[in-house]
Amino acid sequence: MANLFRKSIHWFRRDLRVRDNQGLMAACEASEEVIPLYLLSDWSGDHSWTGPKRQNFLCQCLASLSKNISHLGGQLIIRQGRALQELETLITESGSEALFLNRDLDHFGRETENALKELCQRLGVAYHDYKDMVLHEPHEVLKGDGTSYRVYTPYSRPWLALEKPKPTGTPKKIQTPPEIATLPLPTLKTWDLEFDGEDVLTGGERAARDRMESALSGRLESYDDQRDIPSLLGTSRLSQDLRFGTISVRELYHKAKERASPQYLKELAWREFYFQILSHFPEVLTHEFKSDWRGLPWYEPDEKFTAWKTGQTGFPIIDAGIRELLATGFMHNRVRMIVAMFLTKDLHLDWRLGEQFFLQHLIDGEIASNNGGWQWSAGTGADAAPYFRIQNPWSQTKRYDPEGLYIRKWVPELAKAPARALYTAPEAGQSVAPGYPHPIVDHATERQVTLNIFKKHRAEQS
Ligand SMILES: Cc1cc2nc3c(=O)[nH]c(=O)nc-3n(C[C@H](O)[C@H](O)[C@H](O)COP(=O)(O)OP(=O)(O)OC[C@H]3O[C@@H](n4cnc5c(N)ncnc54)[C@H](O)[C@@H]3O)c2cc1C
């Protein structure tokens, strides 16, 4: 495409970068002038799917995007409101001839894209969307009979074997038409939020690229040995950057192929496995993936849920995980699994409660992977842990944090407790250390309760 359009819009969504951005690159190549647009959502107060830490990170990503667009000669335009309405207004007021965007793979994104195609047709404006947020979209990796995979390993084989798209580059310049009105860059006040934790991770393309280079400068060669040890920086810590598109998954994949263990590429396939599950089975957001497990009699949330949410369960590894999340907006993957299984199998609470809590606190909170992780832990999801394989939080601690280094970092009351105490269930009525809560349940007892609940439910279904 060469200067097909006088004026176009590129609508940024989960692609907050100028480098190797398919839609932006195409818009710049095809247009004399480009309006780089970001639309802010217009809710305020609490939101069940996000929270201050993630919104704060988003603000930083947008500030960085704005700066990077300015360096290329353009201006990021910020508007707020419903996508369809705002885009119609901007197309009409600016006289844009084309709309460019990168596809969002969940059903919310698809619905918007379908409506936008119709809008563009009605307005006589060209519509161009691109694959950008994944290496392979859901329709590219299907079984021989054209249906979707439900199990990770058979999905991952063709996913790994398929040729991967190469990075594109960076636009040489972005020329934005003058006099397009814009709102200021957002702050947490935009949504009536306040930030209540440490500002641990910096958002934006520069910071994301630094994290990527740091991860790829040796660390990920020993990924297989270190990725399950929460006290080590043994993983890439790039999930929030993939979430907001401040790095390109194409660039990451090709660099990681040279510089990371092959297992790392398989983790990128997990991300896309869950995207394709959500895309093909959108009902997983409200229902158990495996229909046999719908209607399980979850307990009503009570003070034990409060103890879980505040890191006061008396189980050191659970409390460390939740406190890491509350302080930083991140939790190590191994600990996410232990904490999620504890909520569903030891407290018998609905995975949807944990799913929402994670989305409100995780900076990398992403509906497909989060739902996949929660349903995996609950035993109800695609390729989930079978219901009878219930992780024991004490033995998991002994295996993955034997010296208690991770626990001591996040639970200061346990700084002086001997390592053995951190992975041994105390006697009934005792706690792991003075001044630390008693365990809110007995794991062996609750494990049996879970087995009974699941077995009874299965019997009632047949
Ligand atoms: C209950 C639960 C909830 C989760 N919620 C989220 C979420 O909201 N957002 C999110 O990005 N990940 C989620 N995960 C997956 C995983 O925990 C994080 O992706 C990982 O901890 C991020 O750290 P990292 O970037 O260092 O990962 P690395 O180990 O370096 O992996 C590289 C990348 O691969 C992807 N990845 C790795 N493991 C998984 C996985 N199990 N599922 C899907 N993608 C994966 C991520 O994009 C990650 O950045 C969840 C897992 C569980 C068990």
The ligand as a Tripos MOL2 file, in Angstrom:
@<TRIPOS>MOLECULE
LIG
   53    58     1     0     0
SMALL
NO_CHARGES

@<TRIPOS>ATOM
      1 C1         -4.6420  -19.0840   38.6790 C.3       1 LIG1
      2 C2         -3.7700  -18.4770   37.5860 C.ar      1 LIG1
      3 C3         -4.0690  -17.2380   37.0700 C.ar      1 LIG1
      4 C4         -3.2730  -16.6840   36.0420 C.ar      1 LIG1
      5 N1         -3.6090  -15.4460   35.5400 N.ar      1 LIG1
      6 C5         -2.8650  -14.9230   34.5310 C.ar      1 LIG1
      7 C6         -3.1960  -13.6540   33.9860 C.ar      1 LIG1
      8 O1         -4.1780  -12.9970   34.3780 O.2       1 LIG1
      9 N2         -2.3990  -13.1450   33.0020 N.ar      1 LIG1
     10 C7         -1.3050  -13.8340   32.5300 C.ar      1 LIG1
     11 O2         -0.6080  -13.3150   31.6350 O.2       1 LIG1
     12 N3         -0.9940  -15.0550   33.0180 N.ar      1 LIG1
     13 C8         -1.7260  -15.6130   34.0000 C.ar      1 LIG1
     14 N4         -1.3830  -16.8310   34.5090 N.ar      1 LIG1
     15 C9         -0.2650  -17.5750   33.8950 C.3       1 LIG1
     16 C10         1.1210  -17.3410   34.5290 C.3       1 LIG1
     17 O3          1.0430  -17.4400   35.9110 O.3       1 LIG1
     18 C11         1.7320  -15.9930   34.1480 C.3       1 LIG1
     19 O4          1.6630  -15.7980   32.7600 O.3       1 LIG1
     20 C12         3.2040  -15.9490   34.5630 C.3       1 LIG1
     21 O5          3.3300  -16.1540   35.9490 O.3       1 LIG1
     22 C13         3.8030  -14.6100   34.1730 C.3       1 LIG1
     23 O6          5.1420  -14.5340   34.5850 O.3       1 LIG1
     24 P1          6.3140  -14.4890   33.5130 P.3       1 LIG1
     25 O7          6.0340  -13.4640   32.4720 O.co2     1 LIG1
     26 O8          7.5850  -14.3810   34.2550 O.co2     1 LIG1
     27 O9          6.1690  -15.9230   32.8490 O.3       1 LIG1
     28 P2          7.2130  -16.8240   32.0540 P.3       1 LIG1
     29 O10         7.3580  -18.1010   32.8050 O.co2     1 LIG1
     30 O11         8.4450  -16.0840   31.7340 O.co2     1 LIG1
     31 O12         6.4150  -17.1850   30.7130 O.3       1 LIG1
     32 C14         6.4980  -16.3920   29.5290 C.3       1 LIG1
     33 C15         5.1260  -15.9710   29.0750 C.3       1 LIG1
     34 O13         4.3670  -17.1150   28.7130 O.3       1 LIG1
     35 C16         3.0010  -16.9220   29.0850 C.3       1 LIG1
     36 N5          2.6350  -17.9430   30.0870 N.ar      1 LIG1
     37 C17         3.4400  -18.5800   30.9510 C.ar      1 LIG1
     38 N6          2.7450  -19.4750   31.6780 N.ar      1 LIG1
     39 C18         1.4790  -19.3870   31.2610 C.ar      1 LIG1
     40 C19         0.2610  -20.0560   31.6280 C.ar      1 LIG1
     41 N7          0.2260  -21.0170   32.5620 N.pl3     1 LIG1
     42 N8         -0.8800  -19.6830   31.0110 N.ar      1 LIG1
     43 C20        -0.8810  -18.7330   30.0530 C.ar      1 LIG1
     44 N9          0.2270  -18.0800   29.6510 N.ar      1 LIG1
     45 C21         1.3870  -18.4030   30.2530 C.ar      1 LIG1
     46 C22         2.9050  -15.5330   29.6860 C.3       1 LIG1
     47 O14         2.5140  -14.6410   28.6720 O.3       1 LIG1
     48 C23         4.3310  -15.2660   30.1470 C.3       1 LIG1
     49 O15         4.6740  -13.9070   30.2200 O.3       1 LIG1
     50 C24        -2.1650  -17.4080   35.5380 C.ar      1 LIG1
     51 C25        -1.8660  -18.6770   36.0830 C.ar      1 LIG1
     52 C26        -2.6520  -19.2010   37.0950 C.ar      1 LIG1
     53 C27        -2.2980  -20.5570   37.6560 C.3       1 LIG1
@<TRIPOS>BOND
     1     1     2 1
     2     2     3 ar
     3     2    52 ar
     4     3     4 ar
     5     4     5 ar
     6     4    50 ar
     7     5     6 ar
     8     6     7 ar
     9     6    13 1
    10     7     8 2
    11     7     9 ar
    12     9    10 ar
    13    10    11 2
    14    10    12 ar
    15    12    13 ar
    16    13    14 ar
    17    14    15 1
    18    14    50 ar
    19    15    16 1
    20    16    17 1
    21    16    18 1
    22    18    19 1
    23    18    20 1
    24    20    21 1
    25    20    22 1
    26    22    23 1
    27    23    24 1
    28    24    25 2
    29    24    26 1
    30    24    27 1
    31    27    28 1
    32    28    29 2
    33    28    30 1
    34    28    31 1
    35    31    32 1
    36    32    33 1
    37    33    34 1
    38    33    48 1
    39    34    35 1
    40    35    36 1
    41    35    46 1
    42    36    37 ar
    43    36    45 ar
    44    37    38 ar
    45    38    39 ar
    46    39    40 ar
    47    39    45 ar
    48    40    41 1
    49    40    42 ar
    50    42    43 ar
    51    43    44 ar
    52    44    45 ar
    53    46    47 1
    54    46    48 1
    55    48    49 1
    56    50    51 ar
    57    51    52 ar
    58    52    53 1
@<TRIPOS>SUBSTRUCTURE
     1 LIG1         1 GROUP 0 **** ****
